[in-house]
Amino acid sequence: GLAIALRDPIVNVAGWLFIAARQPFSIGDRVQIGDVAGDVVDVGIWTFSLLEIGNWVNDDQSTGRIIHLPNGVVFSKAIASYTQGFDHIWNEIGVTVTFESDWQKARTVLTEIVWAHSAGAEDAMQEQLKNTAPKYMVHYTHLTPIVWVTVVDIGVRLDIRYLCPARRRRSSASQIWSDVLTRFSGEPGIDFAYPTQRFFDARAEAKPGM
């Protein structure tokens, strides 16, 4: 009965020993454990504490709440680290243009924008990966940004994929979007797509011979 009553405290102490020995995270790391994500601000014998991000706040921004979790959750929940070893994460921004738009020009514009925001960061990221690879076997062939092309029901979607610091996902996306809106406003052949309804006249709009 005593063993059953003390089960949780014993598991929490075992979790603390695991955190100290294996170091799945340390103070200052950004992690997600189960449905809870945040920056680790304290690790004790019984619990560890996170400064919460996300929840009702978008794009990994802080909510201001401190979340206390029992150490034993490290044995039952998956631990995702944003910053351990390599403090950059892949982020994607989807931009959809109409079928009538010059999507190739749009792709060129987006590529220029994301490359301008990523300039000079590749060497530092390569150095981090070089130090991280022996322990975690993290290998990326390409660290440079890219724009992927996909066709969706309302137009041509161009997905900007790029690496950014884990704590700057929202600010980097905001800067990129600001540049996209500015550049697209000066391109008469590019229009953003959005859900709409239209009627198609095959005789007037179809390709010749169809």
trRosetta pair geometry for C-beta under 8 A, 3 or more apart (Angstrom, degrees):
i j d omega theta_ij theta_ji phi_ij phi_ji
1 4 5.7 -54 -149 36 33 110
1 5 6.2 32 153 -19 66 108
2 5 5.6 -55 -145 38 32 112
2 6 6.1 10 162 -1 67 113
3 6 6.3 -67 -140 49 25 96
3 7 6.8 58 151 -67 60 80
4 7 5.7 -17 -158 -30 34 115
6 9 5.3 -59 -165 50 73 110
6 10 5.4 73 137 -27 91 106
7 10 6.0 -67 -152 39 25 109
7 11 6.2 22 157 -18 66 109
8 11 5.7 -54 -143 38 31 111
8 12 6.3 33 157 -21 65 106
8 70 7.0 -48 -177 -162 101 156
8 72 6.6 -101 -154 -13 66 158
9 12 5.6 -55 -147 35 32 113
9 13 6.5 32 156 -17 65 102
9 46 7.0 -39 -133 -119 74 102
10 13 5.8 -53 -151 35 33 109
10 14 6.4 33 150 -17 65 106
11 14 5.5 -54 -148 39 34 113
11 15 6.3 39 150 -23 65 103
11 70 7.8 46 100 149 101 122
11 71 7.7 177 125 87 68 85
11 72 3.8 44 129 -110 109 126
11 75 6.9 -102 -170 27 106 144
12 15 5.4 -48 -147 33 33 116
12 16 6.5 39 151 -22 63 99
12 45 7.3 76 131 138 101 63
12 46 4.9 25 147 -146 142 56
12 47 7.1 -29 -157 -61 128 53
12 70 5.1 -84 -101 -174 112 96
12 71 4.4 104 -159 46 67 99
12 72 4.9 -65 -76 -34 58 95
13 16 5.5 -47 -151 31 36 114
13 17 6.6 36 150 -17 64 101
13 45 6.1 -1 -109 176 75 91
13 46 7.5 -21 -65 -90 65 56
13 71 7.4 108 -51 70 13 142
14 17 5.7 -51 -151 36 35 112
14 18 6.4 39 148 -21 65 104
14 71 7.7 166 70 115 51 117
14 72 7.3 55 63 -102 93 79
14 75 7.6 21 106 -46 113 138
15 18 5.4 -52 -148 35 34 114
15 19 6.3 36 153 -20 67 102
15 70 7.2 99 46 143 160 73
15 71 3.0 161 96 138 123 93
15 72 4.6 -134 -36 -76 139 36
15 73 7.2 63 -135 33 153 47
15 74 4.9 137 -149 33 102 111
15 75 6.3 -108 -91 -18 97 100
16 19 5.7 -51 -147 35 32 111
16 20 6.4 29 154 -17 64 107
16 43 7.4 140 -134 167 84 94
16 44 7.2 -60 -111 116 126 40
16 45 5.0 -10 -91 -147 170 43
16 46 7.4 -21 -52 -48 130 19
16 71 4.7 -40 -52 -141 69 168
17 20 5.7 -56 -146 39 31 110
17 21 6.0 17 160 -10 67 113
18 21 6.1 -63 -139 44 26 100
18 22 5.4 -11 178 15 69 118
18 24 7.7 8 138 -6 95 112
18 71 7.7 148 46 167 100 107
18 74 5.8 -177 95 102 133 140
18 75 7.4 135 7 -63 170 90
19 22 7.0 -57 -111 54 16 86
19 23 6.9 65 177 -95 50 36
19 24 6.6 -76 -120 32 66 89
19 25 7.3 -39 -145 56 99 72
19 43 6.1 -156 135 -160 147 134
19 48 7.0 162 -116 -54 168 141
19 71 6.4 -100 -14 -148 129 109
19 74 6.3 -168 -64 -47 91 166
20 23 7.3 -2 -177 -66 15 73
23 26 5.9 -5 -155 -54 99 102
24 31 8.0 78 131 -120 93 145
24 74 6.4 159 37 -147 147 121
24 79 5.0 51 159 101 135 160
24 81 7.2 -159 166 -52 73 123
24 84 7.9 -70 175 -81 44 164
25 29 4.3 -142 -157 72 93 148
25 31 4.9 -42 -97 -54 153 144
25 40 5.4 150 145 -38 121 153
25 79 6.7 -134 -25 180 114 131
25 81 6.0 -177 -88 -100 97 112
25 84 6.6 -105 -104 -68 65 126
26 29 5.6 99 53 -16 56 116
26 40 6.7 167 114 89 23 147
26 43 7.4 -70 -144 -18 49 146
27 40 5.3 -128 -116 115 38 102
27 41 6.6 53 -145 -147 91 17
27 42 6.9 36 -107 -84 111 23
27 43 6.3 -120 -59 -4 90 104
28 39 6.9 -23 -156 -174 25 101
28 40 6.5 -30 26 68 27 91
28 83 7.9 -98 129 97 78 149
29 39 7.2 169 90 -149 32 62
29 40 5.1 21 55 18 79 120
29 81 6.0 -39 178 -144 125 104
29 82 7.5 151 176 50 76 77
29 83 5.2 -165 -143 64 69 110
29 84 5.8 18 -134 -64 129 86
30 37 7.5 31 176 178 85 92
30 38 7.2 -120 -143 137 70 22
30 39 5.1 -37 -94 -93 73 70
30 40 7.7 -148 -82 -2 24 77
30 53 7.4 5 -150 7 110 145
30 81 7.3 114 81 -164 57 58
30 82 3.9 -32 92 49 108 126
30 83 5.0 90 31 -10 89 115
30 166 5.5 -176 55 132 145 138
30 167 6.8 176 -46 -68 151 90
31 37 6.9 -152 106 -141 42 65
31 38 7.3 -15 59 63 66 50
31 40 6.2 37 13 -42 115 104
31 50 7.2 -109 61 -109 92 127
31 79 6.0 -22 -168 -169 124 87
31 80 6.4 145 -163 79 66 53
31 81 5.2 -30 -103 -102 85 60
31 82 6.7 -144 -79 5 32 83
32 36 6.9 168 -154 91 61 43
32 37 3.8 -22 -100 -96 88 96
32 79 7.6 153 79 -159 50 42
32 80 4.3 -8 56 59 97 108
32 82 7.5 82 -14 -39 91 97
33 36 5.6 -17 65 67 78 94
33 37 7.7 157 18 -85 55 48
33 50 7.9 -165 22 -44 111 150
33 69 6.5 79 83 -162 144 173
33 73 5.9 85 160 128 132 127
33 74 7.6 -61 -133 -89 134 59
33 77 4.9 79 180 115 84 135
33 78 7.4 -178 -139 85 52 46
33 79 5.4 -8 -98 -107 87 70
33 80 7.6 -166 -69 25 42 71
34 73 6.9 -73 -18 -175 123 127
34 77 4.3 -60 -50 -144 92 136
34 78 7.4 131 -67 46 45 69
36 50 6.5 135 150 57 111 152
36 52 7.0 -76 -162 -117 88 95
36 67 5.5 -164 -163 144 133 162
36 69 6.7 175 80 -70 156 131
37 50 7.4 -157 146 168 22 148
37 52 7.2 88 80 -153 54 62
37 53 5.3 -61 110 63 97 91
37 54 5.2 55 58 12 119 133
37 60 7.3 -72 124 -123 138 82
37 80 7.9 -34 -107 71 103 108
38 50 3.2 115 76 162 125 109
38 51 5.0 -179 -180 76 115 41
38 52 4.4 -69 -82 -101 130 29
38 53 5.1 157 -101 3 59 78
38 54 8.0 -116 -65 22 69 93
38 62 7.8 76 -134 -121 89 77
38 67 6.0 152 8 31 153 117
39 50 6.4 137 61 -159 33 72
39 51 4.6 -12 55 50 93 103
39 53 7.1 77 -19 -29 79 114
39 62 7.8 -33 6 -97 114 108
40 43 6.8 14 179 -52 118 97
40 48 6.4 -22 -144 167 101 119
40 49 7.4 113 -156 80 55 52
40 50 6.0 -41 -91 -100 46 72
41 49 5.2 -54 65 100 91 102
41 50 6.8 133 9 -127 89 19
41 51 5.2 80 -34 -30 128 97
41 66 7.0 -77 51 -128 141 103
42 48 6.3 -179 97 -155 61 58
42 49 4.1 26 49 34 100 113
43 48 4.4 -6 -111 -113 65 105
43 49 7.8 -136 -64 22 38 69
44 47 5.5 18 56 59 109 60
44 48 6.6 -179 24 -82 65 51
44 49 8.0 46 -2 -15 102 94
44 71 7.9 -126 79 -51 62 116
45 71 7.6 -82 153 -20 30 147
46 70 6.7 -55 163 -133 72 74
46 71 6.5 -154 169 -3 22 108
47 68 4.9 23 163 -178 145 96
47 69 6.1 151 -159 76 90 35
47 70 5.5 -60 -101 -100 81 39
47 71 6.3 -140 -103 -33 25 76
48 68 7.6 166 84 -150 29 58
48 69 5.9 -21 63 63 76 90
48 71 6.2 91 -13 -88 95 75
49 66 5.5 -3 -173 -176 116 102
49 67 6.8 153 -157 78 61 46
49 68 5.2 -26 -99 -98 83 67
49 69 7.5 163 -93 18 32 73
50 66 7.2 154 77 -158 42 54
50 67 4.6 -16 60 59 95 100
50 69 6.9 28 -3 -4 107 114
51 62 6.1 -17 147 -135 105 115
51 64 7.9 -25 -167 -131 91 16
51 65 7.7 146 -157 82 50 42
51 66 6.2 -33 -98 -101 57 66
51 67 7.9 172 -91 18 9 81
52 55 6.2 17 159 -13 124 128
52 62 6.9 111 86 -154 54 64
52 63 4.6 -27 98 40 108 114
52 64 7.6 -29 58 50 94 29
52 65 4.5 -1 26 71 130 92
52 66 7.2 -157 -11 -95 90 13
52 67 5.0 89 -65 -20 104 113
53 57 7.1 -95 -169 78 54 120
53 60 4.9 20 157 -165 133 58
53 61 6.2 166 -151 84 89 18
53 62 5.4 -54 -96 -90 76 46
53 63 6.7 174 -114 -8 22 82
54 57 6.2 -170 -162 67 9 80
54 60 5.9 -11 -62 -100 84 43
54 61 7.6 129 -62 46 34 51
54 63 7.4 -49 62 -35 37 110
55 63 5.3 4 46 -63 127 146
55 65 7.9 12 14 33 159 131
56 63 7.0 89 47 -113 82 119
57 61 4.5 -105 149 75 123 99
57 62 7.1 -17 88 84 164 22
57 63 5.2 -166 -2 -82 129 77
58 61 6.5 32 72 14 50 113
58 170 7.2 116 112 -108 86 125
59 169 5.7 -156 -178 105 96 105
59 170 3.8 114 124 -84 134 102
59 173 6.8 -121 -137 37 147 143
60 166 7.6 -114 161 168 159 73
60 167 7.6 -137 130 -124 123 43
60 169 5.4 65 40 46 132 131
60 170 6.6 -157 57 -30 83 103
61 170 5.9 3 -58 -15 100 159
69 73 5.3 -57 169 19 115 144
70 73 5.8 118 74 -21 75 92
71 74 6.3 -28 176 3 61 111
72 75 5.9 -47 -175 27 62 110
72 76 7.0 27 141 3 80 111
73 76 5.8 -78 -147 53 47 94
73 77 4.8 -2 172 14 92 121
74 77 7.1 -58 -101 52 21 84
74 79 6.4 8 -133 -52 78 131
81 84 3.8 2 146 5 150 114
81 85 7.9 81 110 19 136 89
82 87 7.5 45 130 -145 75 59
82 89 6.0 -47 -154 -52 85 130
82 166 3.9 117 157 -151 114 147
83 86 7.8 -149 -162 85 33 37
83 87 4.3 19 -142 -116 81 82
83 166 5.2 -111 -71 24 87 153
83 167 8.0 15 -76 -30 125 95
85 128 7.2 122 154 171 58 94
85 131 7.4 -166 -158 102 78 87
85 132 3.6 99 176 -124 111 118
85 135 6.8 -145 -105 70 135 121
85 136 5.5 73 161 1 180 143
85 138 6.8 138 123 11 136 144
86 125 7.5 55 -153 -154 100 79
86 128 5.2 120 -115 137 70 120
86 129 6.1 37 -100 -82 123 67
86 132 5.1 -53 -46 -28 93 170
86 138 6.0 -120 -15 113 143 162
87 128 7.0 -109 19 -148 78 156
87 165 6.0 4 131 -142 97 78
87 166 5.6 -101 -178 2 69 108
88 125 5.8 -21 5 -116 152 114
88 128 7.5 130 4 73 104 155
88 163 4.5 38 160 177 130 107
88 164 6.4 161 -151 79 88 18
88 165 5.9 -61 -101 -92 70 37
88 166 6.7 -155 -119 -40 19 73
89 163 7.1 163 81 -146 22 68
89 164 6.8 -31 61 63 69 69
89 166 5.0 79 -9 -98 112 77
89 169 6.9 -24 68 -79 118 116
90 161 6.3 0 -172 -171 106 92
90 162 7.4 156 -148 84 63 23
90 163 5.9 -45 -92 -92 57 65
91 161 7.5 170 85 -146 41 49
91 162 6.1 -25 61 67 84 72
91 163 7.6 123 15 -123 80 18
91 164 5.2 -15 8 21 129 117
91 169 5.3 164 -91 -140 140 94
91 172 6.9 127 55 86 158 126
91 173 6.6 -115 156 -66 142 104
92 159 5.4 -7 -168 -176 113 103
92 160 6.5 153 -155 79 54 55
92 161 5.0 -14 -100 -96 87 73
93 159 7.2 155 76 -157 40 54
93 160 4.4 -6 55 53 94 110
93 173 5.8 158 -81 -136 122 95
93 176 6.1 -178 3 103 166 139
93 177 7.0 -147 -157 -67 146 88
94 157 5.5 -13 -166 -170 102 113
94 158 7.4 144 -157 75 52 43
94 159 5.2 -21 -100 -102 72 76
94 160 7.7 -153 -71 20 25 73
95 106 7.4 -155 117 168 124 118
95 110 6.3 -166 41 -96 147 139
95 157 7.2 146 78 -158 39 60
95 158 4.8 -25 69 65 93 95
95 159 7.8 176 23 -83 67 29
95 160 6.8 46 -2 -17 108 103
95 180 6.3 -136 -102 -162 144 148
95 192 7.6 -89 -171 -118 82 90
96 152 6.4 -55 -123 46 127 130
96 154 6.3 51 158 88 141 104
96 155 4.9 117 171 72 95 117
96 156 6.9 159 -153 80 64 38
96 157 4.5 -29 -96 -98 86 74
96 158 7.4 172 -87 18 33 68
96 192 6.8 72 83 -163 68 70
96 193 4.4 -80 131 55 99 109
96 194 7.9 131 89 -68 119 45
97 101 4.0 -84 157 59 118 157
97 103 5.7 174 71 -100 130 80
97 106 5.0 -117 -28 -87 158 173
97 155 5.5 -152 92 159 35 136
97 156 5.4 -19 63 62 84 92
97 158 6.9 23 1 -5 102 112
97 190 5.8 -60 -135 -160 137 83
97 191 6.3 116 -158 73 83 47
97 192 6.3 -76 -107 -110 57 32
97 193 5.6 100 164 -19 12 98
98 101 4.7 117 59 -19 75 100
98 154 7.9 -68 -110 151 59 74
98 155 4.8 -94 -115 -113 26 127
98 156 7.7 16 100 18 15 84
98 191 4.8 3 7 79 120 103
98 192 7.5 66 -28 109 83 16
98 193 4.6 148 -73 -83 56 92
99 155 5.5 -138 -41 -126 63 65
99 156 6.5 119 -98 -24 51 92
99 193 7.8 73 -19 -94 60 133
100 191 7.2 11 75 36 97 120
101 106 6.1 37 141 -35 125 135
101 155 7.3 36 19 -161 116 123
101 156 7.1 -129 62 37 107 116
101 189 6.3 117 -155 148 62 66
101 190 4.8 63 -158 -129 118 50
101 191 5.3 -149 -78 34 113 69
101 193 7.8 -113 -5 -48 130 95
102 105 4.0 29 119 19 117 118
102 106 6.4 151 94 -19 65 85
102 187 7.8 -118 53 168 114 118
102 189 4.1 26 -1 136 118 124
102 190 6.0 -73 49 -69 82 79
103 106 5.1 -52 -145 38 39 117
103 107 6.2 45 153 -24 68 100
103 149 7.1 93 153 -134 126 119
103 156 4.3 -20 -108 89 144 159
103 158 7.0 175 -164 -57 94 115
104 107 5.7 -48 -148 32 32 112
104 108 6.6 34 150 -19 62 103
105 108 5.6 -52 -151 34 35 113
105 109 6.4 36 151 -20 66 103
105 187 6.7 169 132 -160 126 136
105 189 6.2 58 51 89 152 123
105 190 6.3 -127 93 -60 111 115
106 109 5.7 -53 -149 35 32 112
106 110 6.4 29 154 -15 66 107
106 156 7.8 135 63 92 142 121
106 158 6.0 -159 124 -23 110 156
106 184 7.5 32 -124 -105 93 101
106 187 7.5 153 -86 119 72 160
106 190 4.9 137 -79 -125 102 128
107 110 5.8 -56 -146 39 31 109
107 111 6.2 34 154 -22 65 107
107 147 5.2 167 -155 110 83 139
107 149 6.5 -31 -92 -75 135 109
107 158 5.6 -159 -93 -126 76 135
108 111 5.7 -55 -148 35 29 113
108 112 6.5 31 154 -19 63 105
109 112 5.8 -56 -153 34 30 111
109 113 6.5 28 152 -19 64 107
109 180 7.7 109 130 -128 110 67
109 183 5.1 162 -173 142 124 139
109 184 7.1 131 125 -71 157 69
109 187 6.8 -78 -64 -51 156 153
109 190 7.5 -54 16 -52 150 170
110 113 5.6 -54 -148 35 34 112
110 114 6.3 22 161 -11 69 107
110 147 4.9 109 102 -104 120 147
110 158 5.6 159 11 137 165 137
110 160 5.6 -131 175 -79 118 110
110 180 6.7 24 -103 -109 82 105
111 114 6.3 -59 -142 41 27 101
111 115 6.1 26 160 -17 64 112
111 145 7.6 168 -141 107 61 105
111 146 7.9 -8 -115 -147 94 35
111 147 5.1 -102 -70 -1 82 128
112 115 6.0 -61 -145 40 25 109
112 116 6.3 28 156 -24 62 108
113 116 5.8 -58 -154 31 28 111
113 117 6.7 17 154 -11 64 107
113 160 7.9 -50 83 -117 108 145
113 176 6.0 108 143 -148 118 79
113 179 4.7 156 -141 116 120 132
113 180 6.2 66 -160 -70 179 72
113 183 6.6 -123 -67 -5 123 152
114 117 5.8 -57 -149 40 36 107
114 118 6.1 22 155 -10 68 114
114 145 4.3 -133 138 133 121 159
114 147 7.0 159 20 -60 142 97
114 160 5.1 179 -70 -158 142 118
114 162 5.1 -154 -170 -62 118 140
114 176 6.4 28 -91 -128 74 125
115 118 5.8 -66 -139 46 31 103
115 119 6.5 59 156 -57 65 86
115 144 7.7 11 -111 -170 88 98
115 145 6.1 -146 -74 53 58 118
116 119 6.0 -24 -152 -15 30 117
116 179 7.7 -172 68 -152 133 166
117 162 7.3 54 87 162 112 164
117 172 6.6 119 168 -158 135 93
117 175 6.3 139 -116 108 131 121
117 176 5.9 -62 -24 -80 163 91
117 179 7.8 -153 -49 10 116 153
118 121 5.6 -92 -171 36 62 119
118 122 7.4 59 155 -48 99 88
118 144 7.0 126 124 -147 148 58
118 145 5.1 178 -17 -17 157 118
118 162 5.7 -132 -69 -158 130 122
118 163 7.1 89 -129 55 119 78
120 123 7.4 -46 -174 21 47 103
121 124 5.8 -63 -163 43 54 110
121 125 5.9 49 146 -21 82 110
121 163 7.3 -161 118 91 133 107
122 125 5.7 -61 -147 41 33 110
122 126 6.1 37 156 -23 69 105
122 143 5.3 139 -133 93 88 125
122 144 6.6 -5 -94 -77 131 75
123 126 5.7 -53 -148 34 30 113
123 127 6.6 31 153 -20 63 104
124 127 5.7 -54 -152 33 33 113
124 128 6.6 33 151 -18 64 103
125 128 5.6 -51 -149 35 36 112
125 129 6.4 35 153 -17 66 105
125 143 5.2 158 103 -164 139 151
125 163 6.4 67 -114 118 157 154
126 129 5.7 -56 -148 38 32 111
126 130 6.3 39 151 -27 64 104
126 143 6.7 -129 -64 -1 79 157
127 130 5.5 -49 -149 29 32 117
127 131 6.8 24 154 -12 63 104
128 131 6.0 -62 -154 39 32 105
128 132 6.0 21 154 -15 69 115
129 132 5.5 -62 -137 44 33 107
129 133 5.8 48 163 -43 70 101
129 138 6.1 -119 -140 102 86 102
129 139 7.4 103 -179 -114 121 39
129 140 6.5 -101 -117 27 153 98
129 143 7.9 -135 -22 -74 146 133
130 133 6.3 -36 -139 11 22 116
131 134 7.8 -58 -178 19 31 100
132 135 6.3 -79 -169 47 49 98
132 136 5.4 -27 166 36 91 115
132 138 5.3 -15 119 43 118 122
133 136 6.9 -86 -122 61 21 72
133 137 6.3 49 -165 -115 63 25
133 138 5.7 -116 -95 56 61 65
133 139 6.1 63 -122 -73 115 77
140 143 5.6 91 112 -71 132 78
142 146 7.6 44 129 -37 140 123
143 163 6.0 -34 -169 1 81 147
145 160 6.8 0 -177 -174 120 82
145 161 6.4 168 -154 89 71 54
145 162 3.7 -9 -106 -98 112 95
145 163 7.3 -135 -73 13 78 67
146 161 5.4 -9 62 60 81 102
146 162 7.8 171 23 -72 49 65
147 158 5.4 1 -179 -179 109 100
147 159 6.8 156 -159 76 55 45
147 160 5.5 -21 -104 -97 82 60
147 161 7.4 173 -91 18 31 74
148 158 7.2 158 77 -159 45 49
148 159 4.4 -13 57 58 99 103
148 161 6.4 40 -8 -9 107 118
149 156 6.6 -19 -160 -177 92 105
149 157 7.6 141 -159 81 43 54
149 158 6.1 -16 -101 -105 63 70
149 159 8.0 -151 -63 20 19 79
150 156 7.5 150 80 -165 41 58
150 157 4.6 -22 71 67 94 102
150 158 7.9 180 28 -78 71 27
150 159 6.6 34 5 -14 114 111
151 155 8.0 -128 -148 129 61 29
151 156 5.9 -37 -104 -109 63 65
151 157 7.3 165 -106 19 11 82
152 155 6.5 5 63 58 88 51
152 156 7.6 149 24 -115 76 15
152 157 4.8 50 -7 -21 119 119
154 193 4.7 147 133 154 99 121
154 194 6.7 -66 171 142 146 6
154 195 5.8 -87 -95 -85 141 50
154 196 7.3 106 -142 21 107 77
155 193 3.2 -141 -7 -65 149 165
156 193 7.6 137 34 -17 52 144
160 176 6.7 -175 113 171 162 147
162 172 7.8 -136 95 152 124 134
164 168 5.5 -120 162 88 107 95
164 169 5.8 134 90 -97 129 54
164 172 4.3 -130 -135 24 149 169
165 168 4.2 55 67 21 101 111
165 169 7.9 -127 86 -45 55 60
165 172 7.7 147 39 -37 76 132
166 169 6.9 -17 -169 -36 33 103
168 171 4.9 -62 -160 52 77 109
168 172 5.1 78 136 -28 94 103
169 172 6.2 -59 -144 38 21 106
169 173 6.3 19 159 -16 60 111
170 173 5.8 -59 -147 39 29 109
170 174 6.2 31 155 -22 65 107
171 174 5.6 -52 -147 35 32 114
171 175 6.5 32 155 -19 64 104
172 175 5.8 -54 -149 36 33 110
172 176 6.4 30 154 -17 65 107
173 176 5.7 -56 -146 39 32 110
173 177 6.1 32 156 -19 66 108
174 177 5.8 -55 -144 38 29 110
174 178 6.4 35 154 -24 63 104
175 178 5.7 -51 -151 30 31 114
175 179 6.7 26 154 -13 63 105
176 179 5.9 -59 -154 39 33 108
176 180 6.2 35 150 -23 68 107
177 180 5.4 -52 -143 35 35 114
177 181 6.3 34 159 -18 67 103
178 181 6.1 -55 -150 36 27 108
178 182 6.4 25 153 -16 62 110
179 182 5.7 -57 -147 39 32 111
179 183 6.0 25 159 -15 69 110
180 183 6.1 -59 -142 41 27 104
180 184 5.9 20 163 -14 65 113
181 184 6.1 -57 -136 41 24 106
181 185 6.3 32 160 -29 60 107
182 185 6.0 -57 -155 25 25 113
182 186 7.4 7 155 -4 58 107
183 186 6.3 -72 -163 41 35 102
183 187 6.6 24 149 -19 70 114
184 187 5.5 -63 -145 36 41 111
184 190 5.3 -106 -144 105 86 124
184 192 7.1 63 159 -48 154 91
187 190 4.2 19 109 25 123 113
200 205 6.0 -110 -163 64 77 143
201 204 4.3 19 107 34 121 107
201 205 5.3 110 69 0 72 104
202 205 6.7 -74 -115 56 19 82
202 206 4.5 24 -168 -35 67 125
202 210 7.4 -109 -175 111 101 104
203 206 6.9 5 -69 20 12 108
206 210 4.5 -120 159 78 122 118
207 210 5.0 72 65 -5 80 124
